[in-house]
Structures are given as structure tokens and as C-alpha cells.
Amino acid sequence: MSAGTRRLPAVERVTFGQAKGWNCIWCGKLLTTGAVSAGRIDEAGARGLSFEVFACPDCGVRGRS
């Protein structure tokens, strides 16, 4: 289940750690346990980048409300 009623940031604003799933997409906190999927970010263009991003448990709960 996705964490998301919140709108995900544009691909240009995502850090390397967030794109790799190491940091929360919302607060930047290092993810260790309890991370939840926040959705998928897609970039249109020649490369066609697409990656799943994650939220920490605190931000994930807030994203559902």
C-alpha cells in the first residue's frame, strides 16, 4: 500500500539517497526499519527514469491522512 495522498516532489528535487531508498522522501531521515512505500516517481524523456520512493514510519502515517 502506498503512503500517499501527498504529492511527490519533482524528480529534480529528489536527492540521490531518496532515489536509492536510503532516505525518507518527505523529511530526509535515514531509513532503517519500518519504511513504507510513498509511490513512484517517473521522469519522461530519453532516459525514462522511474524509481520507487519510501517514507519513514512517521511521514508515512501522515501521508495517509
TORPA-4810 file (N, C-alpha, C, O; in nm, 3 decimals):
<nodes>
NODE_1_0.084_-0.119_0.000_0.000_0.000_0.000_0.088_0.124_0.000_0.190_0.128_0.069_M
NODE_2_0.049_0.221_-0.075_0.125_0.345_-0.086_0.096_0.437_0.032_-0.011_0.431_0.092_S
NODE_3_0.193_0.521_0.063_0.177_0.615_0.173_0.108_0.741_0.125_0.106_0.842_0.196_A
NODE_4_0.052_0.736_0.007_0.031_0.864_-0.046_-0.093_0.933_-0.083_-0.153_0.899_-0.185_G
NODE_5_-0.135_1.027_-0.008_-0.225_1.129_-0.059_-0.146_1.256_-0.082_-0.197_1.350_-0.143_T
NODE_6_-0.022_1.262_-0.036_0.065_1.376_-0.059_0.125_1.366_-0.198_0.151_1.257_-0.248_R
NODE_7_0.146_1.480_-0.259_0.206_1.483_-0.393_0.358_1.466_-0.382_0.423_1.534_-0.303_R
NODE_8_0.412_1.376_-0.459_0.555_1.351_-0.458_0.630_1.467_-0.524_0.577_1.532_-0.614_L
NODE_9_0.753_1.493_-0.480_0.830_1.602_-0.539_0.871_1.570_-0.683_0.872_1.455_-0.725_P
NODE_10_0.904_1.675_-0.758_0.953_1.657_-0.894_1.088_1.585_-0.889_1.161_1.597_-0.791_A
NODE_11_1.119_1.513_-0.992_1.242_1.434_-0.995_1.366_1.520_-0.973_1.464_1.473_-0.916_V
NODE_12_1.363_1.645_-1.016_1.478_1.734_-0.999_1.507_1.767_-0.853_1.618_1.807_-0.819_E
NODE_13_1.409_1.751_-0.767_1.424_1.786_-0.626_1.459_1.666_-0.537_1.478_1.682_-0.417_R
NODE_14_1.466_1.548_-0.595_1.494_1.427_-0.520_1.645_1.408_-0.506_1.718_1.417_-0.604_V
NODE_15_1.691_1.382_-0.384_1.833_1.359_-0.361_1.871_1.217_-0.404_1.785_1.132_-0.425_T
NODE_16_2.001_1.194_-0.415_2.050_1.060_-0.450_2.002_0.957_-0.348_1.958_0.848_-0.385_F
NODE_17_2.012_0.991_-0.219_1.970_0.900_-0.113_1.821_0.868_-0.117_1.781_0.755_-0.090_G
NODE_18_1.740_0.968_-0.150_1.596_0.945_-0.163_1.565_0.857_-0.283_1.479_0.769_-0.275_Q
NODE_19_1.635_0.879_-0.393_1.613_0.799_-0.514_1.655_0.653_-0.491_1.595_0.562_-0.549_A
NODE_20_1.756_0.631_-0.410_1.804_0.496_-0.380_1.722_0.428_-0.270_1.740_0.308_-0.246_K
NODE_21_1.634_0.501_-0.204_1.553_0.443_-0.097_1.623_0.445_0.038_1.579_0.377_0.131_G
NODE_22_1.730_0.522_0.050_1.805_0.531_0.176_1.747_0.635_0.271_1.763_0.624_0.392_W
NODE_23_1.680_0.737_0.214_1.627_0.848_0.294_1.478_0.867_0.266_1.430_0.840_0.157_N
NODE_24_1.407_0.916_0.369_1.264_0.946_0.355_1.244_1.052_0.249_1.316_1.152_0.245_C
NODE_25_1.147_1.032_0.163_1.118_1.127_0.057_1.065_1.259_0.112_1.079_1.363_0.047_I
NODE_26_1.005_1.258_0.230_0.946_1.379_0.286_1.039_1.455_0.380_1.050_1.577_0.369_W
NODE_27_1.105_1.387_0.473_1.186_1.459_0.573_1.336_1.436_0.558_1.415_1.505_0.622_C
NODE_28_1.376_1.341_0.473_1.517_1.314_0.451_1.583_1.224_0.555_1.702_1.195_0.545_G
NODE_29_1.506_1.180_0.654_1.559_1.094_0.760_1.611_0.962_0.702_1.552_0.907_0.609_K
NODE_30_1.722_0.913_0.757_1.779_0.785_0.715_1.679_0.674_0.747_1.628_0.665_0.859_L
NODE_31_1.651_0.591_0.648_1.555_0.483_0.666_1.628_0.357_0.710_1.724_0.313_0.646_L
NODE_32_1.582_0.299_0.820_1.641_0.174_0.867_1.535_0.065_0.871_1.546_-0.034_0.799_T
NODE_33_1.432_0.082_0.953_1.325_-0.018_0.960_1.190_0.054_0.957_1.180_0.170_0.995_T
NODE_34_1.089_-0.015_0.912_0.954_0.038_0.913_0.921_0.132_0.799_0.815_0.196_0.801_G
NODE_35_1.007_0.144_0.699_0.979_0.233_0.586_0.859_0.182_0.508_0.836_0.061_0.497_A
NODE_36_0.783_0.275_0.454_0.667_0.239_0.372_0.681_0.304_0.235_0.740_0.411_0.221_V
NODE_37_0.627_0.239_0.136_0.631_0.294_0.001_0.552_0.425_-0.004_0.440_0.433_0.047_S
NODE_38_0.611_0.526_-0.066_0.542_0.654_-0.083_0.496_0.671_-0.226_0.428_0.768_-0.259_A
NODE_39_0.532_0.577_-0.312_0.490_0.582_-0.451_0.606_0.571_-0.546_0.715_0.527_-0.510_G
NODE_40_0.581_0.612_-0.668_0.679_0.600_-0.775_0.695_0.735_-0.844_0.596_0.803_-0.870_R
NODE_41_0.818_0.772_-0.872_0.846_0.895_-0.945_0.893_0.856_-1.084_0.986_0.777_-1.099_I
NODE_42_0.829_0.912_-1.184_0.863_0.885_-1.324_0.913_1.012_-1.389_0.857_1.120_-1.368_D
NODE_43_1.017_0.998_-1.469_1.068_1.112_-1.545_1.053_1.080_-1.692_1.110_0.983_-1.742_E
NODE_44_0.975_1.161_-1.760_0.961_1.142_-1.904_1.089_1.192_-1.970_1.156_1.282_-1.920_A
NODE_45_1.121_1.132_-2.081_1.240_1.176_-2.153_1.315_1.058_-2.212_1.268_0.944_-2.208_G
NODE_46_1.431_1.088_-2.265_1.509_0.987_-2.334_1.550_0.873_-2.241_1.552_0.757_-2.283_A
NODE_47_1.581_0.905_-2.118_1.628_0.801_-2.024_1.513_0.721_-1.963_1.530_0.604_-1.930_R
NODE_48_1.399_0.783_-1.950_1.283_0.714_-1.892_1.307_0.663_-1.752_1.276_0.547_-1.722_G
NODE_49_1.362_0.747_-1.665_1.390_0.705_-1.528_1.261_0.687_-1.449_1.167_0.766_-1.461_L
NODE_50_1.257_0.585_-1.370_1.144_0.558_-1.283_1.197_0.488_-1.160_1.273_0.392_-1.170_S
NODE_51_1.156_0.535_-1.042_1.204_0.471_-0.920_1.100_0.483_-0.810_1.025_0.580_-0.803_F
NODE_52_1.099_0.382_-0.723_1.010_0.382_-0.608_1.076_0.461_-0.496_1.197_0.449_-0.473_E
NODE_53_0.998_0.542_-0.426_1.050_0.619_-0.313_0.977_0.575_-0.186_0.866_0.523_-0.190_V
NODE_54_1.044_0.597_-0.073_0.994_0.548_0.055_0.985_0.659_0.158_1.052_0.762_0.148_F
NODE_55_0.900_0.638_0.256_0.880_0.732_0.366_0.910_0.663_0.498_0.891_0.542_0.511_A
NODE_56_0.956_0.741_0.595_0.977_0.686_0.730_0.839_0.658_0.791_0.739_0.708_0.739_C
NODE_57_0.832_0.581_0.897_0.702_0.549_0.956_0.621_0.673_0.995_0.499_0.675_0.976_P
NODE_58_0.687_0.776_1.048_0.614_0.898_1.088_0.552_0.968_0.968_0.434_1.001_0.971_D
NODE_59_0.630_0.992_0.865_0.579_1.062_0.747_0.481_0.973_0.670_0.386_1.024_0.609_C
NODE_60_0.503_0.844_0.671_0.413_0.752_0.602_0.273_0.754_0.661_0.175_0.749_0.587_G
NODE_61_0.263_0.763_0.793_0.133_0.771_0.860_0.065_0.903_0.826_-0.055_0.906_0.797_V
NODE_62_0.140_1.012_0.828_0.083_1.144_0.794_0.038_1.150_0.650_-0.059_1.218_0.618_R
NODE_63_0.109_1.078_0.561_0.074_1.080_0.420_-0.058_1.014_0.391_-0.121_1.042_0.288_G
NODE_64_-0.103_0.926_0.479_-0.229_0.854_0.456_-0.351_0.931_0.502_-0.463_0.900_0.463_R
NODE_65_-0.329_1.032_0.585_-0.446_1.103_0.639_-0.492_1.215_0.550_-0.589_1.284_0.582_S
</nodes>
